Amino acid sequence: MIHSRCRGLAPLAALLALALCGAARAEEAVEAPPQPKLPEGVQALSQDIQDRLEGLVKGAEKYRGLPGKAKVAMGQLDREGLKKKLVHMFKEEMPPETLDPIQKVYRAFGLIPAELDLNAYYPQLLTSQVGGFYEPKEKYLVLVNDPEGQNAQLAKQFGAELAGRMDDMVMVHELTHALQDQHFDLSKYGHDAPLSDAAAAKLALIEGDATHVMYSHFFGMGMERVPMVEASLKMMTRNPKDLIAMMPEMPGAKEMMEAPAIIRDSLLFSYMQGLEFVVAVRKAGGQKLLDYAFVKDPPKSTEQILHPEKWLARRDVPVGLEMPDLAGPLPGYAKVSQGTWGEFGVRVLLADLLGDAERAQAEKAAAGWGGDAFALYAKDKAEVLAWITEWDGEEEAREFEASTRAAFPEGRAAVLRGGTRVLLVKGGEALGDAARENLYKALFAAKAERPASPDLDYAALGITDADKPPSANMGELAKMLQDPSMQKMLENMGGDGGMDLKKLMGEDGGELAKLLGEDGGELAKLLGGDGGLDLGKLLSDPNVQAMAMQMLEQMQKNKPKLGKGNIQDGVYTNPGEGLRIKKPDAEGWAFSETPTELPVGSPLAELKGDGGKATVAVVTQPLPMPVPIEMLPMSMEMGLKMQFETFKKVKSGFVDRNGQKGYEMEFSGGAGGENVHILQLVFIKGNNMLMIVGTTAEDAWEKNRKAIEQAVGSFEFLPKAAPAPEKQPEELKE
């Protein structure tokens, strides 16, 4: 993964959990008071912007908990000037002799196409929508002066107030970097070392901290105080493409969506998974523990970022692997590059090579990571890629071996395992048998040190329960949700089907405010003292059960009146609902004359096959309130995990059917000894959710897969009929 000191804050790299923000505004410069030195070519800020930034400095100090030690030099550039400055800084830090070896490694692993030139592509991607940056080497901050560009687009989409608050978020993020630098000296972190897992972990701490302060300033509440925030963040960051798809019209979304996975996911990792880590640290020990991480004990691997408990509690320190000198086994070859992937890098690599549908498998295969090291050697045009990985146990090693063999089919690379070690060698076919054997022996003989990993001693650090943040008062949450900017943002995230919080909460907070209460009410008690959700206690509580039953009863009463459909030549058509679905070609499948009734929701059509053991149903169900389709992935997956004792997602993603956006998911789940396999499509139509659900027993999936996929795949919305021509007056007919 590439790590660069001069990365500024880009909308898609830091704000996707909320919305994709724009660049920070700067007005035309006027006479400004003396301030710390700015580099040549950077203009001073106007007094208005200077005053505004002074207020944001106080916000950054408040939510980071660190006072500023010195005044930060702050200036502005127009967008082209900012891009040129960043490109210049990038090329100084990552010249071709530094970036070329990285490019060759990416190509060797099959992560970027051969024709992609990172020297041209990477800085352009980084600078396409950057709103500002802090330069730790020369201690100055620069904002973009773009009054008629991206800010106008943001104001048009979100309104001037919310666009301005998004601008503030960018500034607070960069000001936090200035505070970090003044207190911890960012130049000492080594977080910009390329192709280093340890560097990626340090960068995630730095960027996650600034992202936390940015969000906290926006919400007016420390993110760690929000109930279930960790679970929500983890769900939202599981697939970066889904995250980007939440706001497809925002600047930079298209470029990020089309970027190679190793670049896109790595860029987002330091901000979003870094935010998860910082939230977990603050919840465990407050600011005192976070400062300790910066001063003495930063995370040592992306494994610890992905699994904060491996830093917070039972320490899991990476295995120290020493890549041997391969000059002997590879005579005439010279080392081009070397590095470490870490758990996150392994996850991205496998998901990219296996395909998005195997993302869950890639996560599972990478989860037992202990340590790794790779090196690329070249001789003329020939290359040899050698990769050593160590795993927590033999079972984890076998799982990684299987996934790696699938990612590198026979003929593309050699994959070998011995105990907890797995090797991958690519490009060694021309070496000859003896040379290859010597290479394998050298790699298997590489030294591996499993260091002691003492648990974190909170008492020795002087951290007590008093240092942990208090849980959020539920009244505070209700107030936060009633914020006009928050409502506007959620409305825009959902397009025409946006979430109407005003309608939900009413002028005085409505039913939600009554449920939450000024002191949190009954719900706060169930959320636990530390803000965590005791799900078992919640679901078993009589009040919650009664509330759920009332909601179900109300939804049943609100069942929509359905238009009538008809079946002809194996096709169910419903003009009233504007949809149709076809019977699959498989033998034994037919439409049910009377679709199965459901506790909640109304069946439109039902197909049965395999003697009734496999079904495809079209169902419409009322919703308590309109929700944007982009919010379905997280809520659906959380609901399914509550419903099934075991849950495994096979694939998921957004689809388009005749111009209507839907969400598709294939998964398997088990409950009460019954294991099922389900493929479903979901659409939002006003206050209703339309579902096309194909179901069969897990052990019968392969038998019925083709028929279910064919039926679900045949679903479509009917084209809208053209309006009838207006009737002409009698005198015009002739």
FIKOL-31656 format. One line per field, with one value per residue (C-alpha): residue number from 1; x, y, z. Coordinates in Angstrom, 1 decimal. Layout:
BEGIN
num c(NUM,...)
c1 c(X,...)
c2 c(Y,...)
c3 c(Z,...)
***
This chain:
BEGIN
num c(1,2,3,4,5,6,7,8,9,10,11,12,13,14,15,16,17,18,19,20,21,22,23,24,25,26,27,28,29,30,31,32,33,34,35,36,37,38,39,40,41,42,43,44,45,46,47,48,49,50,51,52,53,54,55,56,57,58,59,60,61,62,63,64,65,66,67,68,69,70,71,72,73,74,75,76,77,78,79,80,81,82,83,84,85,86,87,88,89,90,91,92,93,94,95,96,97,98,99,100,101,102,103,104,105,106,107,108,109,110,111,112,113,114,115,116,117,118,119,120,121,122,123,124,125,126,127,128,129,130,131,132,133,134,135,136,137,138,139,140,141,142,143,144,145,146,147,148,149,150,151,152,153,154,155,156,157,158,159,160,161,162,163,164,165,166,167,168,169,170,171,172,173,174,175,176,177,178,179,180,181,182,183,184,185,186,187,188,189,190,191,192,193,194,195,196,197,198,199,200,201,202,203,204,205,206,207,208,209,210,211,212,213,214,215,216,217,218,219,220,221,222,223,224,225,226,227,228,229,230,231,232,233,234,235,236,237,238,239,240,241,242,243,244,245,246,247,248,249,250,251,252,253,254,255,256,257,258,259,260,261,262,263,264,265,266,267,268,269,270,271,272,273,274,275,276,277,278,279,280,281,282,283,284,285,286,287,288,289,290,291,292,293,294,295,296,297,298,299,300,301,302,303,304,305,306,307,308,309,310,311,312,313,314,315,316,317,318,319,320,321,322,323,324,325,326,327,328,329,330,331,332,333,334,335,336,337,338,339,340,341,342,343,344,345,346,347,348,349,350,351,352,353,354,355,356,357,358,359,360,361,362,363,364,365,366,367,368,369,370,371,372,373,374,375,376,377,378,379,380,381,382,383,384,385,386,387,388,389,390,391,392,393,394,395,396,397,398,399,400,401,402,403,404,405,406,407,408,409,410,411,412,413,414,415,416,417,418,419,420,421,422,423,424,425,426,427,428,429,430,431,432,433,434,435,436,437,438,439,440,441,442,443,444,445,446,447,448,449,450,451,452,453,454,455,456,457,458,459,460,461,462,463,464,465,466,467,468,469,470,471,472,473,474,475,476,477,478,479,480,481,482,483,484,485,486,487,488,489,490,491,492,493,494,495,496,497,498,499,500,501,502,503,504,505,506,507,508,509,510,511,512,513,514,515,516,517,518,519,520,521,522,523,524,525,526,527,528,529,530,531,532,533,534,535,536,537,538,539,540,541,542,543,544,545,546,547,548,549,550,551,552,553,554,555,556,557,558,559,560,561,562,563,564,565,566,567,568,569,570,571,572,573,574,575,576,577,578,579,580,581,582,583,584,585,586,587,588,589,590,591,592,593,594,595,596,597,598,599,600,601,602,603,604,605,606,607,608,609,610,611,612,613,614,615,616,617,618,619,620,621,622,623,624,625,626,627,628,629,630,631,632,633,634,635,636,637,638,639,640,641,642,643,644,645,646,647,648,649,650,651,652,653,654,655,656,657,658,659,660,661,662,663,664,665,666,667,668,669,670,671,672,673,674,675,676,677,678,679,680,681,682,683,684,685,686,687,688,689,690,691,692,693,694,695,696,697,698,699,700,701,702,703,704,705,706,707,708,709,710,711,712,713,714,715,716,717,718,719,720,721,722,723,724,725,726,727,728,729,730,731,732,733,734)
c1 c(0.0,1.3,1.7,2.3,3.0,1.5,-2.0,-4.6,-8.2,-10.2,-14.0,-14.2,-11.3,-12.8,-16.5,-18.2,-19.7,-21.8,-21.7,-19.0,-18.0,-16.4,-13.5,-13.0,-14.0,-11.7,-12.7,-10.7,-7.6,-7.5,-5.0,-4.4,-2.6,0.9,1.0,3.5,5.4,3.7,5.6,6.1,3.0,0.5,-1.8,-2.9,-6.4,-9.0,-9.8,-13.2,-11.8,-9.0,-11.6,-13.7,-10.7,-9.8,-13.2,-12.6,-9.2,-11.1,-13.4,-10.5,-8.8,-12.0,-12.7,-9.1,-8.5,-5.1,-4.4,-2.6,1.1,1.7,-0.1,-0.5,0.4,-2.8,-3.2,-5.1,-4.6,-7.0,-7.9,-5.3,-2.6,-3.5,-3.3,0.1,1.4,0.3,1.6,4.9,5.0,4.0,6.7,9.3,8.3,7.5,9.8,9.8,12.7,10.4,7.1,8.4,9.2,5.8,4.2,6.2,5.0,1.4,1.7,3.5,0.6,-1.9,-3.5,-3.1,-3.1,0.2,-0.6,-1.4,1.4,1.2,3.6,0.8,-2.3,-1.8,-1.1,-4.0,-6.4,-5.2,-5.5,-8.7,-11.0,-8.7,-10.0,-7.0,-3.8,-1.5,2.2,4.0,7.5,7.1,4.2,1.5,-2.1,-3.5,-7.2,-8.6,-10.1,-12.9,-16.0,-17.7,-16.6,-17.3,-18.8,-21.5,-22.3,-22.5,-24.6,-27.0,-27.3,-27.2,-28.1,-25.7,-25.7,-24.8,-22.3,-20.6,-20.6,-19.0,-16.3,-15.7,-15.2,-12.4,-10.7,-11.2,-9.6,-6.5,-6.3,-6.2,-3.2,-1.5,-2.4,-1.0,2.2,2.7,2.2,3.6,5.9,4.4,7.8,9.0,6.3,7.6,4.0,4.9,7.1,5.8,4.7,4.8,2.0,3.4,3.3,-0.3,-1.2,0.4,-1.2,-4.6,-4.0,-3.2,-6.0,-8.5,-7.9,-8.4,-11.5,-12.9,-12.4,-14.0,-17.1,-17.4,-17.2,-20.0,-22.3,-21.4,-20.7,-17.7,-18.3,-17.3,-20.4,-22.9,-24.5,-23.5,-21.1,-18.4,-20.8,-22.3,-18.9,-17.7,-20.8,-20.4,-16.7,-17.0,-17.1,-15.7,-17.6,-21.0,-19.9,-19.0,-22.3,-24.2,-23.4,-22.7,-23.2,-20.6,-17.3,-14.7,-17.1,-16.7,-12.9,-12.7,-15.2,-13.1,-9.7,-7.9,-9.1,-5.6,-5.5,-9.1,-9.4,-6.0,-6.9,-10.2,-8.6,-6.6,-9.6,-12.5,-10.9,-8.6,-11.8,-13.1,-9.8,-9.8,-13.4,-12.5,-9.5,-11.4,-14.2,-11.7,-9.5,-10.5,-8.1,-5.4,-5.2,-5.3,-2.4,-0.5,-0.9,0.6,3.5,4.7,2.7,1.2,-0.5,2.0,-0.1,-3.3,-4.5,-4.6,-6.5,-9.1,-9.4,-8.8,-9.1,-5.7,-4.2,-6.5,-6.6,-4.9,-2.0,-1.3,2.1,3.2,5.6,9.0,9.9,13.3,13.2,16.5,18.9,17.9,21.0,22.2,19.0,18.5,21.9,22.0,18.8,18.6,16.1,13.6,11.3,10.2,7.5,4.7,1.0,-0.4,-3.9,-5.6,-3.4,-4.0,-7.7,-7.7,-5.5,-7.6,-10.9,-9.6,-8.2,-11.1,-13.9,-16.2,-18.5,-15.7,-15.1,-16.3,-14.1,-11.1,-11.7,-11.9,-8.7,-6.8,-8.0,-5.4,-2.5,0.6,3.2,4.5,7.2,7.6,10.3,10.5,13.6,14.4,16.9,16.5,12.7,12.3,10.8,10.5,8.0,8.6,6.1,6.4,3.4,3.1,-0.2,-1.6,-2.1,-2.1,-5.9,-5.5,-2.5,-4.6,-7.5,-5.1,-3.5,-6.8,-7.8,-4.4,-4.5,-7.9,-6.6,-3.5,-4.7,-2.1,0.3,0.2,2.2,3.4,1.8,3.4,2.6,4.6,3.1,2.0,4.0,2.7,4.8,3.9,6.4,5.5,7.8,10.1,9.3,12.4,14.8,15.0,14.1,17.3,17.2,13.5,14.1,16.9,14.6,11.8,14.3,15.7,12.1,11.0,14.3,13.6,13.8,10.5,10.4,7.2,7.7,6.2,3.0,2.2,-1.3,-2.0,-1.8,-4.4,-3.6,0.1,-1.0,-3.2,-6.3,-9.5,-13.2,-13.3,-11.2,-13.8,-16.3,-19.9,-22.6,-24.6,-27.8,-30.6,-32.1,-28.8,-29.2,-32.7,-31.5,-28.7,-31.2,-33.4,-30.6,-31.7,-28.4,-28.5,-32.0,-31.1,-28.1,-30.2,-32.8,-30.2,-28.6,-31.9,-32.9,-36.7,-37.0,-35.1,-35.6,-38.0,-36.8,-39.1,-42.1,-40.7,-39.8,-42.3,-41.8,-41.2,-39.3,-42.4,-42.6,-38.8,-38.1,-40.7,-39.1,-35.6,-36.6,-34.5,-32.4,-32.6,-35.7,-36.1,-34.0,-31.0,-31.1,-31.0,-28.0,-25.7,-23.5,-20.8,-23.2,-23.0,-26.1,-27.1,-29.0,-30.3,-31.6,-33.1,-35.0,-36.2,-37.5,-41.4,-41.6,-39.5,-41.4,-44.7,-43.4,-42.3,-45.7,-47.4,-45.2,-45.8,-49.6,-49.5,-47.5,-50.0,-52.8,-51.0,-50.6,-50.9,-53.8,-52.4,-53.1,-54.3,-51.9,-52.3,-50.3,-50.0,-47.5,-45.3,-45.1,-46.7,-47.6,-49.1,-49.9,-51.2,-47.8,-45.9,-43.8,-43.5,-41.5,-41.0,-41.1,-37.7,-37.0,-36.3,-38.7,-41.3,-41.4,-44.8,-46.7,-48.8,-52.4,-52.5,-49.3,-48.3,-49.6,-47.1,-47.3,-46.1,-46.3,-48.4,-47.5,-47.9,-46.7,-45.0,-43.1,-42.4,-40.1,-38.2,-41.4,-42.2,-38.8,-37.6,-39.5,-39.3,-41.7,-42.5,-43.6,-44.4,-44.1,-44.9,-42.2,-42.5,-41.0,-39.4,-35.7,-33.1,-32.1,-28.5,-29.2,-30.5,-27.2,-26.3,-29.8,-30.5,-27.3,-27.8,-31.4,-30.3,-27.5,-30.2,-32.5,-30.0,-27.7,-25.2,-24.9,-22.6,-22.9,-22.0,-22.3,-24.1,-24.3,-26.6,-28.4,-30.6,-33.8,-35.4,-34.0,-35.0,-32.1,-32.3,-30.1,-29.2,-27.8,-27.0,-26.4,-26.8,-28.1,-29.0,-31.5,-33.1,-31.2,-32.4,-29.9,-31.2,-29.7,-31.3,-31.0,-33.0,-33.6,-35.0,-36.5,-38.0,-41.2,-42.5,-43.4,-43.1,-40.3,-40.6,-38.7,-38.0,-36.8,-35.5,-35.1,-34.1,-32.3,-28.5,-27.8,-30.2,-28.8,-26.6,-29.6,-31.9,-29.4,-29.8,-33.7,-33.7,-31.1,-33.1,-36.4,-35.0,-33.0,-36.1,-37.8,-38.3,-40.4,-42.8,-42.0,-44.3,-47.0,-46.8,-49.4,-52.5,-52.6,-54.8,-58.1,-58.3,-61.2,-63.8,-62.9,-59.3,-59.9,-60.2)
c2 c(0.0,3.5,5.9,9.6,12.4,15.1,13.6,16.2,15.6,14.4,14.1,10.4,9.5,10.8,11.6,8.6,7.3,10.5,12.2,13.1,16.6,19.2,21.5,24.2,27.6,30.6,34.1,36.6,37.6,41.1,42.7,40.2,40.6,39.2,35.4,32.6,32.3,30.9,29.4,31.5,31.6,30.8,33.8,35.0,34.4,37.2,38.4,36.8,33.4,33.9,34.7,31.7,29.4,30.7,29.5,26.1,25.8,26.0,23.2,21.0,21.7,20.9,17.5,16.4,17.6,19.2,22.9,24.6,25.3,27.7,29.7,27.7,29.5,29.3,30.4,29.7,28.7,28.4,24.9,24.6,26.1,23.7,20.7,21.9,22.3,18.9,17.2,18.9,17.8,14.3,14.0,15.3,12.7,9.9,10.3,7.7,5.9,5.4,4.8,2.6,-0.4,-0.1,-0.1,-3.3,-5.1,-4.2,-5.5,-8.6,-9.5,-8.7,-5.7,-3.1,-3.3,-3.3,-0.1,1.9,4.4,5.3,8.3,10.0,8.4,8.4,12.1,13.1,10.8,12.2,15.8,15.6,16.9,17.7,20.6,21.4,20.0,20.4,20.3,19.0,19.6,23.4,23.7,25.4,24.7,25.5,25.7,25.9,29.1,27.8,30.0,29.0,25.4,22.5,24.6,25.8,22.2,21.3,24.3,23.3,19.8,20.3,23.9,26.7,25.9,22.2,22.9,25.4,22.9,20.4,22.9,23.4,19.6,19.7,22.6,20.9,17.7,19.5,21.7,18.4,17.3,20.6,19.8,16.3,17.6,20.2,17.6,14.4,15.5,13.6,13.5,10.8,8.3,6.7,6.5,7.4,4.3,2.7,-1.0,-1.2,-2.7,-1.0,2.4,1.8,1.2,4.4,6.4,4.9,6.2,9.7,10.0,8.1,10.6,13.6,12.0,11.4,15.1,16.2,14.1,15.0,18.7,18.2,16.2,18.3,15.1,12.8,9.9,7.4,8.4,7.3,3.9,1.0,3.3,0.7,-1.9,0.7,1.8,-1.8,-2.5,0.6,0.0,-3.6,-2.9,0.5,0.3,0.2,3.1,5.2,4.1,5.9,9.2,8.5,12.1,13.6,14.9,12.2,9.3,8.1,8.3,6.4,3.8,3.1,3.1,-0.2,-1.8,-1.8,2.0,2.8,0.6,1.7,5.3,4.8,2.5,5.1,7.3,4.9,1.9,4.4,6.0,2.7,2.1,5.6,5.2,1.9,3.4,6.3,4.1,1.9,4.6,8.0,10.6,9.4,6.1,7.7,10.1,7.1,5.4,8.5,9.0,5.5,2.7,3.2,0.2,-2.1,-3.7,-3.2,-6.4,-4.3,-1.5,-4.0,-5.7,-3.1,-5.7,-7.1,-3.8,-2.9,-6.3,-9.5,-8.1,-9.7,-8.5,-9.3,-12.1,-10.7,-12.2,-11.7,-11.9,-13.8,-12.5,-14.4,-13.6,-17.2,-19.0,-16.3,-15.7,-12.7,-11.3,-7.9,-7.0,-4.5,-4.0,-5.5,-5.0,-6.4,-6.6,-7.1,-8.5,-5.6,-5.9,-9.7,-9.1,-6.5,-8.7,-11.8,-9.9,-8.2,-11.4,-13.7,-11.1,-9.0,-11.9,-13.6,-10.6,-12.4,-15.4,-13.1,-11.5,-14.9,-16.1,-13.0,-13.0,-15.5,-13.4,-13.5,-11.8,-11.7,-10.4,-10.2,-9.3,-8.8,-9.7,-9.0,-10.0,-8.3,-8.7,-11.8,-11.3,-13.5,-12.6,-14.4,-14.0,-15.6,-15.6,-16.8,-17.7,-18.0,-21.8,-24.5,-24.3,-20.6,-21.4,-24.1,-21.7,-19.0,-21.6,-22.6,-19.0,-18.2,-21.2,-20.0,-16.5,-17.7,-20.7,-23.4,-22.1,-18.5,-19.1,-21.9,-22.1,-24.3,-24.8,-26.2,-26.0,-22.4,-21.0,-20.5,-19.5,-18.0,-17.9,-16.3,-16.3,-19.1,-21.4,-20.4,-21.1,-24.8,-27.5,-27.3,-23.5,-23.5,-26.1,-23.9,-20.9,-22.7,-24.0,-20.5,-19.1,-21.9,-21.3,-17.6,-16.6,-15.8,-14.3,-14.5,-11.7,-11.6,-9.5,-8.4,-7.2,-3.5,-2.6,0.1,0.5,1.1,3.8,5.4,4.8,4.3,4.1,7.9,8.3,6.5,8.7,8.8,7.3,9.8,11.0,9.9,13.4,14.6,12.0,13.2,16.8,15.8,14.1,17.1,19.3,20.8,20.1,16.5,16.2,17.8,15.5,12.4,13.6,14.2,10.8,9.2,11.2,11.1,8.4,10.3,9.9,12.6,13.1,16.1,13.9,11.1,13.3,16.2,19.7,18.6,15.4,13.3,9.6,9.1,11.9,10.4,7.0,8.4,11.0,13.6,11.1,8.3,6.6,2.8,2.5,4.1,1.5,-1.3,0.3,-0.5,1.8,2.0,2.7,-0.9,-2.7,-5.8,-7.3,-10.3,-8.1,-5.7,-8.4,-10.2,-7.0,-7.0,-3.3,-3.8,-6.9,-5.0,-2.1,-4.5,-6.2,-2.9,-1.9,-5.2,-4.9,-1.3,-2.5,-5.3,-2.7,-0.6,-3.3,-1.7,-2.4,-4.4,-4.2,-7.5,-9.6,-12.4,-15.4,-16.2,-18.4,-18.7,-15.0,-13.2,-9.6,-7.0,-3.7,-2.2,-2.7,-2.2,-5.4,-8.9,-12.1,-15.3,-18.9,-20.6,-23.1,-25.9,-28.8,-28.9,-25.1,-23.4,-20.4,-21.0,-20.3,-19.0,-17.4,-18.1,-15.6,-13.8,-12.3,-9.0,-8.0,-9.0,-11.7,-10.8,-13.9,-17.2,-19.8,-23.3,-26.0,-29.1,-30.5,-27.3,-27.2,-24.2,-21.0,-17.6,-15.1,-11.5,-9.6,-6.0,-4.8,-1.5,0.4,2.5,5.4,6.0,5.0,5.5,2.3,3.2,2.6,-1.0,-2.9,-2.1,-2.5,-5.7,-7.4,-6.4,-7.8,-11.0,-11.6,-11.2,-13.6,-16.3,-18.1,-18.5,-16.0,-15.9,-13.4,-14.7,-11.6,-8.2,-5.0,-2.5,-3.3,-1.4,-2.7,-0.4,2.7,1.7,1.1,-2.0,-4.0,-7.7,-10.0,-13.8,-15.4,-18.6,-18.8,-21.3,-21.2,-23.9,-26.6,-25.5,-24.1,-22.1,-20.4,-17.2,-14.9,-11.7,-8.4,-5.4,-2.1,0.9,2.2,5.1,3.7,0.1,-2.4,-4.7,-8.0,-10.8,-13.7,-17.1,-19.7,-23.3,-25.6,-25.1,-28.6,-28.2,-24.8,-26.3,-28.3,-25.2,-22.4,-22.0,-21.9,-19.4,-17.2,-17.3,-16.4,-13.7,-12.4,-12.2,-9.7,-6.3,-3.2,-2.5,0.5,3.4,3.9,6.9,9.6,9.6,12.4,15.3,15.3,17.8,20.2,19.4,22.5,21.4,17.8,18.7)
c3 c(0.0,-0.9,2.0,1.3,3.8,1.5,1.2,1.8,2.8,-0.2,0.1,-0.7,1.5,4.7,4.7,3.2,6.4,6.5,3.1,0.6,1.5,-0.7,-0.6,2.0,0.9,0.9,-0.1,-2.1,0.0,1.6,3.9,6.8,10.1,10.4,10.8,10.6,7.4,4.3,1.4,-1.8,-4.0,-1.2,-0.5,2.9,4.0,4.2,7.7,7.6,6.8,9.3,12.0,11.0,11.2,14.6,15.8,14.2,15.9,19.2,18.0,17.0,20.4,22.2,20.6,20.3,23.9,23.0,23.2,20.3,21.1,18.3,15.7,12.4,9.2,7.0,3.4,0.2,-3.4,-6.3,-7.3,-10.1,-7.8,-5.1,-7.5,-8.8,-5.3,-4.2,-7.4,-6.8,-3.2,-4.2,-6.8,-4.3,-1.8,-4.3,-7.3,-10.0,-8.4,-5.3,-7.1,-9.9,-7.6,-6.0,-9.5,-10.4,-7.3,-7.9,-11.5,-10.3,-7.9,-10.7,-8.8,-11.6,-15.4,-17.1,-19.0,-15.8,-15.0,-11.3,-11.7,-13.7,-12.3,-8.5,-7.9,-10.2,-8.3,-4.9,-6.0,-8.0,-5.2,-2.3,-0.2,1.8,3.4,6.3,5.5,8.7,7.3,6.9,9.4,7.3,6.2,2.8,1.7,-1.7,-3.1,-5.3,-4.8,-8.1,-8.4,-6.1,-3.3,-5.7,-6.5,-2.8,-1.9,-4.7,-3.5,0.2,0.8,1.8,5.5,5.2,2.5,4.8,7.7,5.4,4.5,8.3,8.6,6.1,8.0,11.4,10.0,8.8,11.9,14.0,12.0,13.1,16.7,16.4,14.9,17.7,20.4,18.9,15.9,13.0,11.2,13.7,12.9,9.7,8.6,5.0,4.3,1.1,1.1,4.9,7.0,10.1,8.3,7.2,10.8,12.0,9.2,10.2,13.8,12.5,10.0,12.1,14.9,12.7,11.2,14.7,15.6,12.3,12.8,16.5,15.6,13.0,15.4,18.5,20.3,20.6,18.2,20.8,22.8,20.2,21.0,18.6,16.7,16.4,14.9,12.5,11.3,10.8,8.7,6.6,5.9,4.9,1.2,0.1,-3.2,-1.4,0.7,-2.4,-4.0,-1.2,-2.8,-6.5,-7.6,-5.4,-6.8,-6.9,-6.6,-10.2,-10.1,-6.8,-7.9,-11.0,-9.2,-8.7,-5.5,-3.9,-4.3,-3.5,-0.5,0.9,0.6,2.5,5.1,6.9,7.4,8.0,9.6,11.4,12.7,14.0,15.8,17.4,18.6,20.2,21.9,23.2,24.5,26.3,27.9,26.7,25.5,28.0,26.2,22.7,23.7,25.0,21.6,19.9,22.3,23.2,21.7,18.2,16.6,14.9,12.2,10.2,12.0,15.2,13.3,12.0,15.3,18.0,20.7,19.6,20.7,23.6,25.4,24.4,22.4,19.0,17.8,14.2,13.6,12.7,9.3,7.8,4.1,3.1,0.5,-2.6,-4.6,-4.2,-5.4,-8.1,-9.7,-11.9,-10.5,-8.6,-5.9,-7.2,-4.2,-0.9,1.7,3.8,3.1,6.6,7.2,5.4,2.3,2.2,2.4,-0.4,-2.6,-2.2,-2.6,-5.8,-7.4,-6.3,-7.1,-5.0,-4.4,-2.4,-0.2,2.9,2.1,1.6,5.0,6.6,4.9,5.9,9.5,10.8,9.6,11.7,9.6,6.0,3.7,0.0,-2.5,-6.2,-8.2,-11.8,-14.5,-17.8,-18.5,-16.3,-12.8,-9.7,-7.0,-3.6,-0.7,2.7,5.1,8.7,10.2,13.8,13.4,10.8,10.2,9.3,7.1,5.2,4.7,3.3,1.1,-0.4,-1.1,-2.6,-4.9,-6.1,-6.6,-8.4,-10.5,-11.4,-13.9,-12.6,-9.4,-7.1,-3.7,-1.0,2.7,5.6,9.1,9.7,6.7,3.2,0.3,-3.1,-5.9,-9.2,-12.3,-11.2,-14.1,-16.1,-13.2,-13.6,-11.1,-9.0,-8.7,-7.8,-5.0,-3.6,-3.7,-1.8,0.8,1.3,1.8,4.2,6.2,6.6,10.3,12.0,15.5,17.5,20.0,23.4,23.4,27.0,27.5,28.0,31.7,32.2,35.9,35.2,32.7,35.4,33.4,35.4,34.6,35.2,32.0,29.9,28.1,29.4,27.3,25.2,26.8,24.6,24.6,23.1,20.3,19.6,19.5,17.1,14.8,14.8,13.5,10.2,8.6,9.6,8.2,5.0,4.6,5.1,2.7,0.0,0.6,-0.2,-3.2,-3.8,-1.2,1.4,5.1,6.4,9.9,10.5,9.8,12.0,14.9,14.6,15.9,19.5,18.7,18.1,19.2,18.9,21.4,23.8,23.6,24.2,26.8,28.4,30.4,27.9,29.3,29.1,25.9,27.6,30.4,27.8,26.0,28.9,31.0,28.4,25.5,24.2,23.2,25.2,22.4,24.3,27.1,24.6,22.7,25.9,27.4,27.6,26.7,23.6,22.6,23.1,21.0,18.3,18.2,18.0,15.1,13.3,13.8,12.5,9.5,8.9,9.0,6.6,4.0,0.6,-1.7,-4.5,-8.2,-9.7,-11.8,-14.3,-15.4,-19.1,-20.9,-17.8,-17.2,-14.2,-15.1,-12.7,-14.6,-11.4,-9.6,-12.8,-12.8,-14.2,-13.5,-15.6,-14.7,-15.0,-17.7,-15.2,-15.0,-12.3,-11.6,-11.7,-10.3,-7.2,-7.6,-4.0,-2.8,0.8,3.2,5.4,9.0,7.6,3.9,1.0,-1.6,-5.2,-6.9,-5.9,-7.9,-6.6,-7.7,-6.5,-5.1,-3.2,-1.5,-3.5,-3.9,-5.5,-4.1,-4.9,-1.8,-0.9,2.7,4.3,6.0,9.2,7.2,3.8,3.7,0.9,-0.9,0.0,3.7,3.1,3.1,6.7,8.1,6.2,7.2,10.8,10.7,9.1,11.7,14.4,12.6,11.8,14.3,11.5,8.6,5.5,2.8,-0.6,-2.7,-2.6,-4.6,-6.1,-9.4,-11.9,-13.3,-15.9,-14.2,-10.7,-8.2,-6.1,-3.8,-4.4,-1.8,-1.8,1.6,3.6,7.1,9.8,12.6,14.7,12.8,9.4,6.9,3.9,0.9,-0.3,-3.3,-3.0,-4.7,-2.8,-4.1,-2.3,-3.7,-1.6,1.8,0.7,0.3,-2.7,-2.3,-4.8,-2.7,-3.9,-1.2,-0.9,1.6,1.7,0.6,-2.4,-3.6,-6.4,-7.6,-7.7,-8.2,-11.9,-11.7,-8.8,-10.5,-13.7,-12.0,-9.9,-12.8,-15.0,-12.7,-14.2,-14.0,-16.8,-19.0,-18.2,-20.8,-22.9,-22.0,-24.2,-26.8,-25.9,-27.6,-30.4,-30.6,-33.2,-35.3,-35.6,-36.8,-40.4)
***
